[in-house]
Amino acid sequence: NFLLGYFGDLSPLLLVCASVLMAIPVCAFLGYSIERIAYRPLRNAPRLAPLITAIGVSIVLQNLAMMIWGSGTHRLKAFLPMNRIILQAQSLPHCKLVLLY
């Protein structure tokens, strides 16, 4: 993620807010474009045509994402410490404790 390298010394909350503020216009433009290009011409079409178009748009978006980011898996950094907490003779990592809460 380029934001973490460029703005690494800023608070994580600011990074999340900046990412969301950049993603909102991109997703809005993408949704508007898909609606204009794929769905608006099908307003008076039979009911099956928009369904087939939705499947096609989904396949196009998935392939576009694979071309941009690749088809392999991507590991994210752990956002919780990997330390373990001992509760009544049970050793739990922080992430399990968050899930239990």
ABEGO torsion letter per residue (X at the ends): XAAAAAAAABBAAAAAAAAAAAAAAAAAAAAAAAAAAAAAAAAABBAAAAAAAAAAAAAAAAAAAAAAAEABBBBBBBABBABBBBBGGBBBBAAAAAAAX
